[in-house]
């Protein structure tokens, strides 16, 4: 898949001032268009867990009713029956789980209207597909044969957590899923592309090799790597649905076989500018500005990282000096480091450049969306009413036009 030469901004709907899909979501689309941005990237839209995490949703298919602008809008029985017929693969299980199909009909109405409005303003929508489902989710209850009970998901020790991250999500029984022609994943992608123009597939490495932690283990350090299905699941989906507009989240300790699978599939990978100023660390090379590739999406920061200003405030002097040298070399003209990073992203060889709205606003660590490996400290940030101005839009448009991305 070839990405357009463009740019966009990350903002989850829950971070809008009202946290819903109503008037402020349309105003946000208008702001993106005024700022010359072609993409709105967001996190998964499913019902979040009790901590607000959209990565441990009660359903990999259903949308969260908490996003609705009109949660009490009338829905006819005929609309529910039509939805049940179209989404039958997962809808019956969602109902059995206690999910309300009327809310899904309401969401479909609101989302379709918002997406059509965005398309009319030349703004496309980029979503997010978590690799795993939540424990005790509707998915695990509806399709128990596809999930293991001997081990759970996580990742080994990394830059985010010294003892690894024990996610606790059930692991797939890939043999059982393959025996059914990967239909569960095909239906999941089908549903996803009913909602989005492009999707980021989280933890792409897990399709090649995944970290399996024995059930009951206290930390993720007790896990081991096991082989996943590789390209097979995506090839099965493409055989059924056509070309997949997928960006592979390939951050972290990425092995050559993961890179080979991504490239064989033609999926763009990711580069995070913050990671490119960590000399001596294994991950740095891919993210260094000079090493960016056209078939990538470059980010100033992501929902899992601190904001640019928060990151800069903790950065060692030698790394700041390295960053300033790159800013000068690449012609970043702004005085503020957050805007220097935005200019750097726009100047990248990567076809798509994404900026976090927090970095446009120049916010610090108080506006960070997620701190991996923690509970109760994330997913709460919400933009203040009126925070984004016409001046912000004009400034971002000027940087975008200068880079030929508007």
Helices and strands as residue ranges (DSSP letters): E 6-10, G 13-15, H 23-34, E 39-41, G 65-67, H 77-86, H 88-97, H 101-120, E 124-129, H 138-142, G 144-146, E 147-155, E 165-172, H 174-179, H 183-195, E 198-201, G 204-207, E 209-214, G 220-222, E 224-227, H 232-241, E 246-248, H 256-265, E 269-272, G 273-277, H 284-287, G 289-291, E 296-299, H 308-314, H 317-329, H 337-347, E 352-356, H 357-361, G 365-367, H 390-402
